[in-house]
Amino acid sequence: MANVHFGVTIPQIKRTWTEAKSNSIEFEAMGYDSLWVCDHLYGPQSPQIPILEAWSLISAVAAVTSKVEIGTLVTPAGMRNAPQLGKVIATIDNIAEGRIIPGLGAGWMPREFSDFGVPFLPTSQRLIQLRETVEVLKRMWTEPSVSYEGKYVQATNLVCEPKPVRVPPILIGGSGEKVTLKLAAQHADIWNHQAARQSELPQKIDVLKQRCSEVGRDFSTLTVSQQCLVTIAPDEASAEPMIDTAKKIFGGHMGDPTGPLAIAGSPARVREQIQKHIDLGCTMFLMEFFGRDTREPAKLFAEQVLPHFK
């Protein structure tokens, strides 16, 4: 059986640190492999929606957990100074004793750049920022001193000490076939496919395999991850109204909970849908549980789904 990884998002939007802390501790106790936060400076629907800043939150979660890996889904590369971000990640990885997974992407919300005094560049230029950020982070975590002269990222005789406890595995998120998937093939340890396009996963994996071949990389060395909404209930009868509600609330943002790869239904149905992903080559699931209190569906999943894949 493939080594299957299950991660879960923790409360962050319109939630307190106390709630995030308790959920993190409980999710770890349930047996999940990783905890995830989104990296936005504003709530996705409105600047007025409260949201806990990602890397501050990860640092705090690292201090109250001991086993789970912790990551961002995802950090927009151009939203922060890249060398400073690398230093922050290295420090937090020391707090976490080697459990950090930095997820990186190009970003998509203009106001969380511009309102904070950071230019929101055209997509092609944000993808250059992403590539340069990944390149400089990898070097500063492994080399004694780094000088780097990119179009958007610069560093001169940069020293990052202490180094991370482990070299953090880099997740690259996005599904652009020409540039993003090539960047993933070149640089990523993990490629994550966003929930909104979950039904396109088979096609994207095929393209990713092509990109790996083009850059001379063995596809099997790259972990494929799927961000997903999980709507689980004890039986199909009770799952059906939850699925209808999830579709109304999330629309297309977290994918279609009735789609061909949707992870929704009874535990048996959820296990079948997860196996479909595994058969495609996807072995990492970064899950947002549907429910007013996500600990309840997370507990059901941990009890009736996790043991079948561990």
C-alpha positions as CSV (number, residue, x, y, z in Angstrom):
1,M,0.0,0.0,0.0
2,A,1.2,3.5,-0.8
3,N,2.3,5.7,2.0
4,V,-0.8,7.9,2.3
5,H,-0.7,11.3,4.1
6,F,-3.7,13.0,5.7
7,G,-3.6,16.6,6.7
8,V,-6.3,18.8,8.1
9,T,-6.9,22.6,8.1
10,I,-7.2,24.3,11.5
11,P,-9.6,27.2,12.4
12,Q,-8.2,30.5,11.3
13,I,-10.9,32.7,9.9
14,K,-13.3,34.4,12.4
15,R,-11.7,32.1,15.0
16,T,-9.6,32.8,18.1
17,W,-6.1,31.5,18.9
18,T,-7.8,29.5,21.7
19,E,-9.9,27.7,19.2
20,A,-7.0,27.1,16.8
21,K,-4.9,25.8,19.7
22,S,-7.4,23.3,21.0
23,N,-8.2,22.0,17.5
24,S,-4.6,21.6,16.7
25,I,-4.0,19.5,19.8
26,E,-7.1,17.4,19.2
27,F,-6.3,16.8,15.5
28,E,-2.8,15.6,16.4
29,A,-4.3,13.3,19.0
30,M,-6.7,11.8,16.4
31,G,-3.7,10.7,14.3
32,Y,-3.6,13.2,11.5
33,D,-0.2,13.6,9.8
34,S,-0.2,17.4,9.3
35,L,-2.0,20.6,10.1
36,W,-2.5,23.4,7.5
37,V,-3.3,27.1,7.5
38,C,-4.1,29.4,4.5
39,D,-1.7,32.4,4.1
40,H,-3.9,35.4,3.6
41,L,-3.7,38.8,5.2
42,Y,-7.4,39.4,4.6
43,G,-10.3,37.0,4.8
44,P,-11.0,35.8,1.3
45,Q,-14.5,37.4,1.2
46,S,-13.7,40.8,2.8
47,P,-10.9,42.7,4.4
48,Q,-13.2,43.1,7.5
49,I,-13.3,39.4,8.1
50,P,-10.8,38.5,10.9
51,I,-8.0,36.1,10.0
52,L,-5.0,35.0,12.0
53,E,-1.7,35.6,10.2
54,A,-0.3,32.3,8.9
55,W,3.3,32.2,10.0
56,S,2.6,33.6,13.5
57,L,-0.1,31.0,13.9
58,I,2.2,28.2,12.7
59,S,4.9,29.2,15.2
60,A,2.3,29.0,18.0
61,V,1.0,25.7,16.8
62,A,4.5,24.3,16.6
63,A,5.0,25.1,20.3
64,V,1.9,23.2,21.4
65,T,2.3,20.1,19.2
66,S,5.0,17.5,18.9
67,K,4.4,15.1,16.0
68,V,2.3,16.6,13.2
69,E,3.9,18.5,10.3
70,I,2.6,22.0,9.8
71,G,2.3,23.9,6.6
72,T,0.8,26.8,4.6
73,L,-1.6,26.3,1.8
74,V,-0.1,28.5,0.3
75,T,2.2,31.4,0.9
76,P,2.1,33.9,-2.0
77,A,5.8,34.3,-2.9
78,G,5.7,38.0,-3.7
79,M,3.8,39.1,-0.6
80,R,6.9,39.1,1.7
81,N,10.6,39.7,1.3
82,A,11.9,36.3,0.2
83,P,15.1,36.1,2.3
84,Q,13.2,37.3,5.4
85,L,10.6,34.7,4.8
86,G,13.3,32.1,4.6
87,K,14.7,33.2,7.9
88,V,11.2,33.1,9.5
89,I,10.7,29.5,8.2
90,A,14.1,28.4,9.4
91,T,13.4,29.7,12.9
92,I,9.9,28.2,13.1
93,D,11.4,24.8,11.9
94,N,13.7,25.0,14.9
95,I,10.7,25.6,17.2
96,A,8.9,22.7,15.5
97,E,12.0,20.5,15.6
98,G,11.9,19.8,11.9
99,R,8.1,19.6,11.1
100,I,7.5,22.6,8.8
101,I,6.3,22.3,5.2
102,P,6.3,25.7,3.4
103,G,3.6,25.8,0.7
104,L,4.3,28.4,-1.9
105,G,2.3,29.9,-4.8
106,A,1.9,33.0,-6.9
107,G,-1.0,34.6,-5.0
108,W,-4.3,35.8,-6.4
109,M,-5.8,38.4,-4.0
110,P,-4.7,41.9,-5.2
111,R,-5.7,43.8,-2.1
112,E,-3.7,41.8,0.4
113,F,-0.7,42.9,-1.6
114,S,-1.5,46.5,-2.5
115,D,-3.1,47.5,0.9
116,F,0.1,46.3,2.6
117,G,2.3,48.3,0.3
118,V,3.4,45.4,-1.9
119,P,2.9,45.5,-5.7
120,F,0.5,42.9,-7.2
121,L,2.3,42.1,-10.4
122,P,0.8,40.4,-13.5
123,T,0.6,36.6,-13.3
124,S,3.7,36.0,-15.5
125,Q,5.8,38.2,-13.1
126,R,4.4,36.7,-10.0
127,L,5.4,33.3,-11.3
128,I,9.0,34.7,-11.7
129,Q,8.8,35.8,-8.1
130,L,7.7,32.3,-7.1
131,R,10.7,30.7,-8.9
132,E,13.2,33.1,-7.5
133,T,11.8,32.7,-4.0
134,V,12.0,28.9,-4.1
135,E,15.6,29.1,-5.4
136,V,16.8,31.5,-2.7
137,L,15.1,29.6,0.1
138,K,16.7,26.3,-0.9
139,R,20.1,27.9,-1.0
140,M,19.9,29.8,2.3
141,W,18.7,26.7,4.1
142,T,21.7,24.6,2.9
143,E,24.6,27.0,2.1
144,P,26.9,28.9,4.5
145,S,26.4,32.2,2.6
146,V,24.2,33.1,-0.3
147,S,24.3,35.9,-2.9
148,Y,21.4,36.0,-5.4
149,E,20.6,38.4,-8.1
150,G,17.1,37.8,-9.6
151,K,14.6,40.1,-11.2
152,Y,12.6,40.4,-7.9
153,V,14.7,38.6,-5.3
154,Q,18.1,39.8,-4.2
155,A,20.5,38.8,-1.5
156,T,24.2,39.7,-0.8
157,N,26.3,37.5,1.4
158,L,23.2,36.3,3.2
159,V,23.7,34.1,6.2
160,C,20.8,32.1,7.7
161,E,21.6,30.7,11.1
162,P,20.5,28.5,12.7
163,K,19.6,26.4,9.7
164,P,16.3,24.5,9.8
165,V,16.4,21.2,11.7
166,R,15.6,19.5,8.4
167,V,15.6,21.1,5.0
168,P,11.9,21.9,4.7
169,P,10.1,20.0,1.9
170,I,8.7,22.6,-0.4
171,L,5.1,22.4,-1.6
172,I,4.2,24.3,-4.8
173,G,0.5,24.9,-5.3
174,G,-1.3,25.7,-8.6
175,S,-2.4,24.1,-11.8
176,G,-1.0,26.2,-14.6
177,E,0.3,23.7,-17.1
178,K,2.9,25.8,-18.9
179,V,4.7,27.4,-16.0
180,T,3.5,26.3,-12.6
181,L,3.7,22.5,-13.2
182,K,7.1,23.0,-14.8
183,L,8.2,24.8,-11.6
184,A,6.8,22.0,-9.5
185,A,8.7,19.4,-11.6
186,Q,11.9,21.4,-11.2
187,H,11.7,22.5,-7.6
188,A,8.9,21.0,-5.5
189,D,9.0,18.1,-3.1
190,I,5.1,18.2,-3.1
191,W,2.8,19.5,-5.7
192,N,-0.7,20.5,-4.5
193,H,-3.8,20.7,-6.7
194,Q,-6.4,23.2,-5.5
195,A,-9.8,22.0,-4.4
196,A,-11.7,24.2,-6.9
197,R,-10.3,22.2,-9.8
198,Q,-10.4,18.7,-8.2
199,S,-12.2,17.1,-11.1
200,E,-9.2,18.0,-13.3
201,L,-6.7,16.1,-11.3
202,P,-6.2,13.2,-13.8
203,Q,-5.4,15.6,-16.6
204,K,-3.0,17.7,-14.4
205,I,-1.2,14.6,-13.2
206,D,-0.6,13.6,-16.8
207,V,0.8,17.0,-17.6
208,L,3.0,16.9,-14.5
209,K,4.4,13.6,-15.6
210,Q,5.3,15.2,-18.9
211,R,6.9,18.2,-17.2
212,C,9.0,15.8,-15.0
213,S,10.1,14.0,-18.1
214,E,11.1,17.3,-19.8
215,V,13.3,18.3,-16.9
216,G,14.8,14.8,-16.3
217,R,13.0,14.1,-13.0
218,D,11.7,10.8,-11.9
219,F,8.0,11.5,-11.3
220,S,7.9,9.0,-8.4
221,T,10.1,11.4,-6.3
222,L,7.4,14.1,-6.4
223,T,4.4,13.7,-4.0
224,V,1.0,14.6,-5.4
225,S,-1.3,16.3,-3.0
226,Q,-5.0,17.3,-3.3
227,Q,-6.6,20.1,-1.3
228,C,-10.2,18.9,-0.7
229,L,-13.4,19.6,1.1
230,V,-14.5,16.5,3.0
231,T,-18.2,16.1,3.8
232,I,-18.6,12.9,5.9
233,A,-21.5,11.6,7.9
234,P,-22.3,8.2,9.6
235,D,-24.4,7.1,6.6
236,E,-25.5,8.2,3.1
237,A,-28.9,9.3,4.3
238,S,-27.5,11.9,6.8
239,A,-24.7,12.8,4.3
240,E,-27.0,13.9,1.5
241,P,-28.4,17.1,3.1
242,M,-24.9,18.0,4.3
243,I,-23.6,17.7,0.7
244,D,-26.4,19.9,-0.6
245,T,-25.6,22.5,2.1
246,A,-21.9,22.3,1.4
247,K,-22.5,23.0,-2.3
248,K,-24.6,26.0,-1.5
249,I,-22.1,27.5,1.0
250,F,-18.8,26.8,-0.9
251,G,-20.1,27.1,-4.4
252,G,-17.0,26.3,-6.6
253,H,-14.4,27.7,-4.2
254,M,-13.8,24.3,-2.6
255,G,-14.8,22.2,-5.5
256,D,-18.1,20.5,-6.2
257,P,-19.1,18.1,-3.4
258,T,-21.1,16.1,-5.9
259,G,-18.2,15.9,-8.5
260,P,-16.6,12.6,-9.7
261,L,-13.7,12.9,-7.3
262,A,-15.5,14.6,-4.4
263,I,-14.8,13.1,-1.0
264,A,-18.3,13.1,0.4
265,G,-20.7,10.6,1.9
266,S,-20.6,7.8,4.4
267,P,-17.2,6.5,5.6
268,A,-17.4,3.7,3.1
269,R,-18.1,6.1,0.2
270,V,-15.3,8.4,1.4
271,R,-12.8,5.5,1.4
272,E,-13.8,4.7,-2.2
273,Q,-13.2,8.2,-3.3
274,I,-9.8,8.4,-1.6
275,Q,-8.8,5.2,-3.3
276,K,-9.7,6.8,-6.7
277,H,-7.1,9.5,-6.0
278,I,-4.5,7.0,-4.9
279,D,-5.0,5.0,-8.1
280,L,-4.3,8.2,-10.0
281,G,-1.0,8.7,-8.1
282,C,-2.2,11.2,-5.4
283,T,-1.2,10.1,-2.0
284,M,-1.5,13.3,0.1
285,F,-4.8,14.8,1.1
286,L,-5.1,18.3,2.7
287,M,-8.6,18.3,4.0
288,E,-11.1,20.9,5.1
289,F,-14.0,19.2,6.9
290,F,-17.5,20.5,6.4
291,G,-19.4,21.2,9.6
292,R,-20.0,23.9,12.2
293,D,-17.5,22.2,14.5
294,T,-15.0,20.4,12.3
295,R,-13.7,18.3,15.1
296,E,-16.8,16.1,14.8
297,P,-16.4,15.0,11.2
298,A,-12.6,14.9,11.8
299,K,-13.2,12.4,14.6
300,L,-15.5,10.2,12.4
301,F,-12.9,10.3,9.6
302,A,-10.1,9.4,12.0
303,E,-12.0,6.4,13.4
304,Q,-13.5,5.0,10.2
305,V,-11.3,6.1,7.4
306,L,-7.7,6.6,8.6
307,P,-7.2,3.0,9.7
308,H,-7.9,1.7,6.2
309,F,-5.0,3.6,4.8
310,K,-2.4,3.2,7.6
